[in-house]
Amino acid sequence: MPNRGLTWWQELIRLHSQQETPCHGKVAYTILDSHLSTMSNPENIRKSYHHGELNLSHLTADPIDLFRQWWKEVLDANLGEPNAMTLATVGTNHQPSARTILLKGISEHGFEFYTNYQSRKAMEMEQNPNVALLFFWKELERQVRIEGRVEKVSRQRSQEYFQSRPLGSQIGAWASPQSKVIEDRSVLDDAVTRIEEKFIGQDPLPVPDHWGGYIVRPHLFEFWQGRPDRLHDRFEYILENKGWKIQRLAP
Ligand SMILES: Cc1cc2nc3c(=O)[nH]c(=O)nc-3n(C[C@H](O)[C@H](O)[C@H](O)COP(=O)(O)O)c2cc1C
């Protein structure tokens, strides 16, 4: 392909308009294909951040208030699954593990989520209650990191939330031995059938003993706003005796 210093799409338009070659369709395909293979290399994927900035005047004394402001903006922006967050745990073998879960409550006490109390994450939190949460709202070019200690919520709170879920999700929570190895899909299908028979005609179901909520009580927050040239804004809040200490971090 002649290199005239054109982008792949400029070259396509040029070929198309000049009809330079009788097989320009094939040439066009080759250019597009070479562009796609270049873009499939993560090294070539770049994005510049211009959405906004974060400075001292935006900060609140309590990080939960700033989190709530950002949360409102996330909701106003109508993003898909805005409550999806990463939960990182570390077991006794010091091996970190991370997975996506859904935020189900925000209060001055912390951040709530629900899961299986016999899952890998639950075992790790039992051994080591120090966890990290991570939100990435890419459309707003924002990230929030949270570190804290996790506790189970009350049985009553778990039951309230469990029973607010659709019946199918309640049955799923009863049926799935989360994180365990299973032979095949039929193990789940059979478990669902057994649960449906056990609770026939009931809605809502009682909350299973092996399922419930946790609250992460934070002692560290970091608010990150993407800026041009990788010179992002970062502010960290650390909980000390006197209250929250705030400092700017280099990007
Ligand atoms: C968008 C999304 C939301 C999820 N929400 C939850 C959740 O709220 N609770 C949960 O236990 N698992 C949730 N999962 C599944 C977890 O990522 C994970 O597969 C599961 O909890 C088992 O993790 P573990 O084996 O490390 O305990 C979600 C996954 C995705 C992709």
The ligand as an SDF file (V2000), in Angstrom:
LIG
                    3D

 31 33  0  0  0  0  0  0  0  0999 V2000
  -21.5530   -6.9940   36.7180 C   0  0  0  0  0  0  0  0  0  0  0  0
  -21.3650   -8.0850   37.7430 C   0  0  0  0  0  0  0  0  0  0  0  0
  -22.0030   -8.0060   38.9530 C   0  0  0  0  0  0  0  0  0  0  0  0
  -21.8440   -8.9890   39.9230 C   0  0  0  0  0  0  0  0  0  0  0  0
  -22.4480   -8.8220   41.1280 N   0  0  0  0  0  0  0  0  0  0  0  0
  -22.2230   -9.7550   42.1010 C   0  0  0  0  0  0  0  0  0  0  0  0
  -22.7420   -9.5470   43.4180 C   0  0  0  0  0  0  0  0  0  0  0  0
  -23.3530   -8.5060   43.7430 O   0  0  0  0  0  0  0  0  0  0  0  0
  -22.5260  -10.5220   44.3330 N   0  0  0  0  0  0  0  0  0  0  0  0
  -21.8230  -11.6630   44.0440 C   0  0  0  0  0  0  0  0  0  0  0  0
  -21.6700  -12.5160   44.9150 O   0  0  0  0  0  0  0  0  0  0  0  0
  -21.2910  -11.8580   42.8110 N   0  0  0  0  0  0  0  0  0  0  0  0
  -21.4670  -10.9350   41.8370 C   0  0  0  0  0  0  0  0  0  0  0  0
  -20.9240  -11.1140   40.5920 N   0  0  0  0  0  0  0  0  0  0  0  0
  -20.1450  -12.3540   40.3400 C   0  0  0  0  0  0  0  0  0  0  0  0
  -18.7180  -12.1850   40.9270 C   0  0  0  0  0  0  0  0  0  0  0  0
  -17.9240  -11.3970   40.0480 O   0  0  0  0  0  0  0  0  0  0  0  0
  -18.0050  -13.5230   41.1740 C   0  0  0  0  0  0  0  0  0  0  0  0
  -17.9950  -14.2900   39.9930 O   0  0  0  0  0  0  0  0  0  0  0  0
  -18.6820  -14.3280   42.2840 C   0  0  0  0  0  0  0  0  0  0  0  0
  -19.1080  -13.5210   43.3560 O   0  0  0  0  0  0  0  0  0  0  0  0
  -17.7550  -15.4060   42.8100 C   0  0  0  0  0  0  0  0  0  0  0  0
  -16.5730  -14.7990   43.3070 O   0  0  0  0  0  0  0  0  0  0  0  0
  -15.5880  -15.5640   44.3280 P   0  0  0  0  0  0  0  0  0  0  0  0
  -15.4700  -16.9820   43.8170 O   0  0  0  0  0  0  0  0  0  0  0  0
  -14.2860  -14.8180   44.2580 O   0  0  0  0  0  0  0  0  0  0  0  0
  -16.2110  -15.5060   45.6910 O   0  0  0  0  0  0  0  0  0  0  0  0
  -21.0480  -10.1210   39.6240 C   0  0  0  0  0  0  0  0  0  0  0  0
  -20.3880  -10.2020   38.4050 C   0  0  0  0  0  0  0  0  0  0  0  0
  -20.5340   -9.2000   37.4820 C   0  0  0  0  0  0  0  0  0  0  0  0
  -19.7780   -9.2990   36.1760 C   0  0  0  0  0  0  0  0  0  0  0  0
  1  2  1  0
  2  3  1  0
  2 30  2  0
  3  4  2  0
  4  5  1  0
  4 28  1  0
  5  6  2  0
  6  7  1  0
  6 13  1  0
  7  8  2  0
  7  9  1  0
  9 10  1  0
 10 11  2  0
 10 12  1  0
 12 13  2  0
 13 14  1  0
 14 15  1  0
 14 28  1  0
 15 16  1  0
 16 17  1  0
 16 18  1  0
 18 19  1  0
 18 20  1  0
 20 21  1  0
 20 22  1  0
 22 23  1  0
 23 24  1  0
 24 25  2  0
 24 26  1  0
 24 27  1  0
 28 29  2  0
 29 30  1  0
 30 31  1  0
M  END
$$$$
